[in-house]
Amino acid sequence: MLFQNPLRLFFLITLVLLQMMSSSDAFHFEIENATFITSQASSNDYFGYQILIDNLSATNSGIVSIVLGAPKTRQPTDEYVAQAQTLKNDSMEMTGSGGLHLCSVDLLSSDQNCSSILPPKPDPATNPDLITDRDSIGFALSRQENTDNLTVCAPFRTWNCPKSYLTYGACYMSADFGSTWDPNSRNVLPDCGSDLDLIFLLDGSGSISLDQFRQVLNWTVAVASRFNIEGATKIGVVQFSHFFVNDTNVANPSEFLETEIAIGQFTDFDDFSQAVHAIVRHGYTTFTAHAINKTVEDFMTSPRFNDPETRKVLVLLTDGKASDPEYLEASSNYARSLGIVIYAVGVANAMENELKIITGNFANVSENDNVFNLGSFDDLTQIVSSLQEAITASLEGGSANTNLTSNVTNKLTQSETGISASYTTVSYNLLLYACNVLACVCIACVCVCVCVFVARSLRKKHEIRIACLEITKFDEFVMSIAMTM
């Protein structure tokens, strides 16, 4: 029976008290005469994703101030996001500079006026590695109770470092409800870590037309633009086609294994781009293995070659079968043994098995981070982002074929500061709720003790039910259920 098991009764009474407490917080919205605040920008900016209402502002004037976050707002200058969206059109992806709006709403006339109160972004001139196109500012928003102290966060603020994207995030604080922002807000400065030596090894054989080779050069510039050539990244370009094997009449057998741009030759991206577009296609054969050996020599000219903190990456592009396949495995193994990570991009008639030999990664192409096999040269633009992501992932230790000897840790590189924002009032509310629960438990304990005492005294079930009803104020229906347990 129920009263012969005090523990059972204790849990029942506690459950009912908690249910009564939670039910008392219920409410509903009346929207018949509601005032609607709408975004004046895109319908996909998540306007109102976060909302803070200044209840005190409407006390005398009838005008209430509301801060609204719109984390998917995209600005015309958001080039990074625009390019990424051409490859991945995911409406749920939280990318964009973001937006923050202060709206004044007249509760009597329903008039409203909204203005942007975005915090100032860091100066790109002094922060060239900073990417603010995917800040998503307004994703997290918080206000200290009964004050004008406001915190807004941009959790996806990213730094384009040589070895990886570093998503540190950032938060801004205001003491006047967003009118001005504290310049010393919670912004984590990047630790970009290792330097990067990157060489593009481009097939200049006769099977590639002049127009196709122009596409290759455009693609090379596009990929290179994702790295900080003015900082810790040094880039070189090698073109390859023919190698004169055992031909004593040729003074330079490797004449067509040519260093077009020495590694680190340019620190200005415009100069680098101009030099790439000036490269003239050779138009001969495809000595891939010999070209890899030549590229290793170019890597060795870098003063950072023996620095274990300098990452070395080779991106090879080819459209056909190697003219020296018997040496391909040995040359590729030699390059990788020196810590050079290889990515192979095959176009049109490229041999997929050779690409796997070059990279040392024999997984299926769909699961292979080192091999890109494309149907045509038109597809090159589609792998600009994915190639950089693969390169940066491998430099963080994500690739199965890194051959890196030094330890690289993420530290705070993906910390996403500001994924949520709150003040200490949240802790206070949680403490208050915990006290309410504890009080209910104490009441339940008293109820159990009284009920057990009455049960032992009267020994009658109907008298027990009445006594409990008088003490706990439960309705008869609930206790009738309890009596049948």
Rosetta blueprint (number, residue, H / E / L):
1 M L
2 L H
3 F H
4 Q H
5 N L
6 P H
7 L H
8 R H
9 L H
10 F H
11 F H
12 L H
13 I H
14 T H
15 L H
16 V H
17 L H
18 L H
19 Q H
20 M H
21 M H
22 S H
23 S H
24 S L
25 D L
26 A L
27 F L
28 H L
29 F L
30 E L
31 I L
32 E L
33 N L
34 A L
35 T L
36 F L
37 I L
38 T L
39 S L
40 Q L
41 A L
42 S L
43 S L
44 N L
45 D L
46 Y L
47 F L
48 G L
49 Y L
50 Q E
51 I E
52 L E
53 I E
54 D E
55 N H
56 L H
57 S H
58 A H
59 T H
60 N H
61 S H
62 G L
63 I E
64 V E
65 S E
66 I E
67 V E
68 L E
69 G E
70 A L
71 P L
72 K L
73 T L
74 R L
75 Q L
76 P L
77 T L
78 D L
79 E H
80 Y H
81 V H
82 A H
83 Q H
84 A H
85 Q H
86 T H
87 L H
88 K L
89 N L
90 D L
91 S L
92 M L
93 E L
94 M L
95 T L
96 G L
97 S L
98 G E
99 G L
100 L E
101 H E
102 L E
103 C E
104 S E
105 V E
106 D E
107 L L
108 L L
109 S L
110 S L
111 D L
112 Q E
113 N E
114 C E
115 S E
116 S E
117 I L
118 L L
119 P L
120 P L
121 K L
122 P L
123 D L
124 P L
125 A L
126 T L
127 N L
128 P L
129 D L
130 L E
131 I E
132 T L
133 D L
134 R L
135 D L
136 S L
137 I E
138 G L
139 F L
140 A E
141 L E
142 S E
143 R E
144 Q L
145 E L
146 N L
147 T L
148 D L
149 N L
150 L E
151 T E
152 V E
153 C E
154 A E
155 P L
156 F L
157 R L
158 T E
159 W E
160 N E
161 C L
162 P L
163 K L
164 S L
165 Y E
166 L E
167 T L
168 Y L
169 G E
170 A E
171 C E
172 Y E
173 M E
174 S E
175 A L
176 D L
177 F L
178 G L
179 S L
180 T L
181 W L
182 D L
183 P L
184 N L
185 S L
186 R L
187 N E
188 V L
189 L L
190 P L
191 D L
192 C L
193 G L
194 S L
195 D E
196 L E
197 D E
198 L E
199 I E
200 F E
201 L E
202 L E
203 D E
204 G L
205 S E
206 G L
207 S L
208 I L
209 S L
210 L H
211 D H
212 Q H
213 F H
214 R H
215 Q H
216 V H
217 L H
218 N H
219 W H
220 T H
221 V H
222 A H
223 V H
224 A H
225 S L
226 R L
227 F L
228 N L
229 I L
230 E L
231 G L
232 A L
233 T E
234 K E
235 I E
236 G E
237 V E
238 V E
239 Q E
240 F E
241 S L
242 H L
243 F L
244 F L
245 V L
246 N L
247 D L
248 T L
249 N L
250 V L
251 A L
252 N L
253 P L
254 S L
255 E L
256 F L
257 L E
258 E E
259 T E
260 E E
261 I E
262 A L
263 I L
264 G L
265 Q L
266 F L
267 T L
268 D L
269 F H
270 D H
271 D H
272 F H
273 S H
274 Q H
275 A H
276 V H
277 H H
278 A L
279 I L
280 V L
281 R L
282 H L
283 G L
284 Y E
285 T L
286 T L
287 F L
288 T H
289 A H
290 H H
291 A H
292 I H
293 N H
294 K H
295 T H
296 V H
297 E H
298 D H
299 F H
300 M H
301 T L
302 S L
303 P L
304 R L
305 F L
306 N L
307 D L
308 P L
309 E L
310 T E
311 R E
312 K E
313 V E
314 L E
315 V E
316 L E
317 L E
318 T E
319 D L
320 G L
321 K L
322 A L
323 S L
324 D L
325 P H
326 E H
327 Y H
328 L H
329 E H
330 A H
331 S H
332 S H
333 N H
334 Y H
335 A H
336 R H
337 S H
338 L L
339 G L
340 I E
341 V E
342 I E
343 Y E
344 A E
345 V E
346 G E
347 V E
348 A L
349 N L
350 A L
351 M L
352 E H
353 N H
354 E H
355 L H
356 K H
357 I H
358 I H
359 T H
360 G L
361 N L
362 F L
363 A L
364 N L
365 V H
366 S H
367 E H
368 N L
369 D L
370 N L
371 V E
372 F E
373 N E
374 L E
375 G L
376 S L
377 F H
378 D H
379 D H
380 L H
381 T H
382 Q H
383 I H
384 V H
385 S H
386 S H
387 L H
388 Q H
389 E H
390 A H
391 I H
392 T H
393 A H
394 S H
395 L H
396 E L
397 G L
398 G L
399 S L
400 A L
401 N L
402 T L
403 N L
404 L L
405 T L
406 S L
407 N L
408 V L
409 T L
410 N L
411 K L
412 L L
413 T L
414 Q L
415 S L
416 E L
417 T E
418 G L
419 I L
420 S L
421 A L
422 S L
423 Y L
424 T L
425 T H
426 V H
427 S H
428 Y H
429 N H
430 L H
431 L H
432 L H
433 Y H
434 A H
435 C H
436 N H
437 V H
438 L H
439 A H
440 C H
441 V H
442 C H
443 I H
444 A H
445 C H
446 V H
447 C H
448 V H
449 C H
450 V H
451 C H
452 V H
453 F H
454 V H
455 A H
456 R H
457 S H
458 L H
459 R L
460 K L
461 K H
462 H H
463 E H
464 I H
465 R H
466 I H
467 A H
468 C H
469 L H
470 E H
471 I H
472 T H
473 K L
474 F L
475 D L
476 E H
477 F H
478 V H
479 M H
480 S H
481 I H
482 A H
483 M H
484 T L
485 M L
